[in-house]
Amino acid sequence: MKPFGLAWLRDKKSGKGKAALRIGDGSMTLVALSETGAPVFRHEVVESGQEEEVLAGIWKDLGLRNFDTTVMLRFSEYQLLLMDAPDVPESEMAQAVRWKIKDMVDYPPAEATVDVIRLPLSGQRTRQVYAVCARNTIVAYYMKSCLKAGVNLKAVDIPEMAINELIPAQDGNVVVLAFDEAAGYLVFISRGLVFHVRHLDIILSKLESVSKERLVLEVQRSMDHVERQFHEWPVSRLVLLEPPDISLKEDLGRALGLPLDSLKCPSFLSQEVSCDLLAEAWLLYGMLLKERS
């Protein structure tokens, strides 16, 4: 599967390390990894209008000027739309998808930045794709902010693709369940390829108040759908991204009858941070693992 990322940002020269960044809601979170040094995690509270100044200060303090940087969009800043793949050459796919979204977004397609996640054929009659859409104004904001702050912006990406990178390609058919303060994510992955994505209206801070029965039902419905859509797609295991608690892991595993693992956070993220920051850092760390063409 061709990696998602805005194609017109990919021609920039590579730097000496990688960084992943998320900006918004009065804060800024960063995970960076140099070619030789230890990973770095940083979170800053930012007053409105001070984003570029704070970003420039972080980049100068940490010496990140030549790092290839990915901005991860917030959940409210993009849409992920499933559709049949247009019958066009590969080179024309993104443009053809752009016009198919005209009745699926609430703004003109000409005002959208669009990329495509190609789904593998597996028992489907028709090839399908996910269109990833963001307003041009949102992408332009990040480009402008990074340029002014001296950030080597390499790509703009989405949380679902970061989750995909956290699972080794040799792990077979895996369902990943993750939460942040915007949504819950169910991502179906097979050997490094995304098969299916579903968003849950369950956010991390409300997770404890959600009944285990509801969560099991949400996961089971999605698994049933994927097994109908993609024949011969048995799920080998379910993976939870921390910080869901151990009781959730035990209840889900027992109810679904599946091996269930929880990924242990890297040691550089094991400092005392809040659950919402840890969840965000997990996703940013996934961005660092992504290989781009």
C-alpha positions, -999 to +999 in steps of 0.1 A: +000+000+000+013+034-009+019+054+022-005+082+029+009+117+031+004+147+010+023+139-022+032+175-029+052+177+003+073+146-004+099+162-027+117+179+002+152+168+011+156+144+039+171+155+072+191+139+100+162+127+121+124+124+123+098+144+143+061+141+146+040+170+158+004+177+168-008+213+173-042+224+187-065+229+216-041+252+234-012+228+233+016+213+212+030+178+215+062+164+199+080+132+196+114+132+178+140+106+170+175+114+157+196+089+137+219+084+167+204+098+198+175+089+222+139+097+214+125+130+228+090+137+240+078+172+247+045+189+255+039+226+258+008+246+267+003+273+241-017+305+242-037+314+211-017+332+186+017+321+200+019+287+181+046+298+157+067+314+184+065+284+207+072+260+178+103+279+168+116+279+203+112+241+207+129+235+173+158+257+183+161+243+219+162+207+207+182+213+175+155+199+152+159+222+122+169+195+097+145+168+110+119+155+086+087+164+103+052+151+100+022+170+114-006+147+126-040+161+119-066+163+147-097+142+144-118+172+135-095+183+107-100+155+082-125+130+069-119+094+060-144+083+033-148+047+020-157+043-017-153+021-047-120+029-065-125+049-097-116+030-129-087+052-138-049+048-141-031+049-108-016+083-117-051+098-119-066+081-088-064+111-064-079+135-089-107+111-097-114+105-060-116+143-055-146+146-077-163+115-061-163+133-027-184+162-039-216+148-022-197+136+009-181+167+022-197+201+031-173+222+010-163+223-027-139+195-038-116+222-052-110+234-017-099+200-004-065+184-002-071+147-010-050+116-008-059+079-012-054+048+010-058+018-013-074-013+003-061-047-008-084-069-028-095-099-007-129-114-016-143-081-028-160-077-061-149-041-065-116-025-054-122+000-027-102+030-013-104+054+015-103+091+005-085+112+031-098+148+028-088+179+046-096+215+038-068+234+020-070+261+046-060+236+074-031+222+054-020+257+044-020+268+081+004+240+091+026+247+061+028+284+069+034+278+107+062+253+100+078+275+074+079+305+098+092+284+127+120+268+107+104+233+107+112+210+078+077+198+071+078+166+052+041+154+053+007+158+069-008+125+081-036+110+101-038+089+134-050+057+116-018+054+096+002+059+128-017+030+144-009+009+114+028+015+119+028+003+155+020-033+144+048-054+129+040-064+093+046-101+101+018-102+128-010-114+105-046-102+109-048-078+138-074-055+152-061-025+170-082-006+195-070+029+205-085+060+222-076+096+224-095+127+235-113+130+202-124+094+193-120+057+196-102+040+167-107+004+154-081-003+128-080-037+110-045-045+097-031-074+078+007-077+072+012-039+072-019-031+052-050-013+065-082-032+056-108-013+075-112+016+099-141+024+122-144+054+145-161+050+179-178+079+197-160+070+228-132+092+240-104+084+264-116+104+294-151+088+293-138+052+287-143+042+324-180+051+322-186+031+291-201-004+298-179-033+288-209-048+270-212-018+247-175-019+239-176-056+232-206-052+209-189-024+190-158-045+184-178-076+175-200-058+150-169-044+132-152-079+132-184-094+117-185-068+090-149-072+080-153-110+079-183-106+055-165-080+034-131-097+032-136-134+030-111-157+047-100-129+071-098-146+105-086-122+132-056-136+150-055-111+179-068-078+193-043-052+204-050-024+229-028+007+229-022+018+265-035+034+286-068+013+288-067-004+322-061-041+328-097-049+335-107-037+301-081-060+285-093-090+305-130-084+298-126-078+261-103-109+256-127-131+275-159-118+258-145-119+223-126-152+227-095-137+211-058-135+223-055-099+235-024-079+239-016-044+251+014-027+236+038-014+262+048+021+257+085+028+249+107+037+278+110+073+268+073+077+272+071+060+306+075+093+325+047+105+347+023+120+321-015+121+319-034+094+300-044+118+273-008+128+267+003+092+266-023+083+241-013+112+219+024+104+222+017+068+212+002+080+179+031+104+173+056+077+179+038+056+153+044+084+128+082+081+134+081+044+124+066+051+091+087+046+060+080+071+032+089+069-004 
